[in-house]
Amino acid sequence: MDTSPEMLGLARRLLRPGAPLVLLATDPACSGTEYASLRIGEPGAVYGPGEPFTVRLRRTDGSWAEMRNHARPVDLLPALLERAGFGEVVRHRPTFDEALADPDLVRSRPWTAERARPPLVVTTATAT
């Protein structure tokens, strides 16, 4: 989901009061790190708020999928959500052990970077 203020406002208008919103975001501060599961942006690149970058996601068969994303520092999401009309905003950076439960997948790769610095952030909020 585009986390621009306009799109968050639109999401709020579409949800009933009390409805939950869950955002799974890549952390642009992790850009360039070679994770076993993904790569956020290009090595050595720094992305400012709103700048586009490519996220590469490794499929379970080992192939890669690419998607465009926009840098939104995850520290800004709570304030953006509150301004858009959400409350009860909670951010959580899942650890490797929380995020990956499939034993076969765990054994399939080293996951060193994911264990050292989890690249994803889950932000939950409630429409007010």
C-alpha positions in Angstrom: 0.0 0.0 0.0 1.2 3.5 -0.8 1.7 5.1 2.6 1.5 8.7 1.4 -0.7 10.9 3.5 -3.3 11.0 0.7 -3.6 7.2 0.5 -3.7 6.8 4.3 -6.6 9.3 4.4 -8.4 7.4 1.6 -7.9 4.1 3.6 -9.3 5.7 6.7 -12.4 6.9 4.8 -13.0 3.4 3.4 -12.9 1.8 6.9 -15.6 1.8 9.5 -14.8 3.2 12.9 -13.0 0.5 14.9 -11.8 -1.4 11.8 -8.2 -2.5 11.9 -5.5 -1.5 9.4 -2.3 -3.6 9.2 0.7 -2.4 7.2 3.7 -4.6 6.4 6.5 -2.3 5.3 10.1 -2.8 4.2 12.4 -0.5 6.2 14.2 1.8 3.7 17.0 2.1 6.3 17.9 -1.5 5.4 18.4 -0.7 1.8 21.2 -2.5 0.0 21.6 -5.3 2.5 21.6 -8.7 0.8 19.0 -10.6 2.7 18.3 -14.3 1.9 14.7 -13.3 1.3 14.8 -9.9 -0.2 16.8 -6.8 -1.2 15.5 -3.3 -0.5 16.8 -0.9 -3.1 20.3 -0.9 -4.5 23.5 -1.5 -2.5 25.0 1.8 -1.2 21.9 3.9 -2.1 20.1 6.1 0.3 16.4 6.9 -0.3 14.7 10.0 1.0 11.0 10.1 2.0 8.8 9.3 -1.0 11.6 8.3 -3.4 10.9 5.2 -5.5 13.1 2.1 -5.1 12.8 -1.5 -6.1 12.2 -4.4 -3.7 13.4 -7.8 -4.8 11.6 -10.7 -3.1 12.9 -14.3 -3.3 10.2 -16.8 -4.0 10.3 -20.2 -2.3 11.4 -21.7 -5.6 14.5 -19.5 -5.5 13.5 -17.1 -8.3 13.1 -13.4 -7.7 10.1 -11.1 -8.1 10.6 -7.3 -8.3 8.2 -4.6 -7.2 8.3 -0.8 -7.0 8.0 0.8 -3.6 8.4 4.3 -2.1 10.7 5.1 0.8 8.7 6.0 4.0 10.9 5.9 7.1 9.0 3.6 9.4 9.4 6.0 12.2 7.1 8.4 10.3 4.2 6.0 9.9 2.6 6.4 13.4 2.3 10.2 13.0 1.0 9.8 9.4 -1.6 7.3 10.5 -2.7 9.5 13.4 -3.1 12.5 11.1 -5.1 10.4 8.8 -7.6 9.5 11.6 -6.2 6.3 13.0 -5.6 5.5 16.7 -4.1 2.7 18.7 -1.0 2.8 16.5 1.5 0.1 17.3 4.7 -0.7 15.5 6.5 -4.1 15.7 9.6 -5.3 14.0 9.2 -9.1 13.9 12.3 -11.1 14.7 13.4 -13.9 12.4 11.9 -16.5 14.7 8.5 -14.8 14.8 8.4 -14.2 11.0 9.4 -17.6 9.7 7.8 -20.8 11.1 8.3 -23.3 8.2 11.2 -25.6 9.3 12.0 -26.6 5.7 12.3 -22.9 4.7 14.4 -22.1 7.8 16.9 -24.8 6.8 16.9 -23.8 3.2 19.0 -20.6 3.6 21.4 -19.1 6.1 19.2 -16.1 7.0 22.2 -14.3 8.6 21.2 -10.8 7.7 17.5 -11.3 8.6 18.6 -12.5 12.1 21.0 -9.6 12.5 18.6 -6.8 11.4 15.0 -7.7 10.6 14.0 -5.8 7.4 10.3 -5.6 7.9 8.0 -3.6 10.2 4.4 -4.3 11.0 2.3 -1.3 11.9 -1.3 -1.8 13.2 -3.8 0.9 13.8 -7.6 1.3 14.3 -9.9 3.6 12.4 -11.3 6.2 14.7 
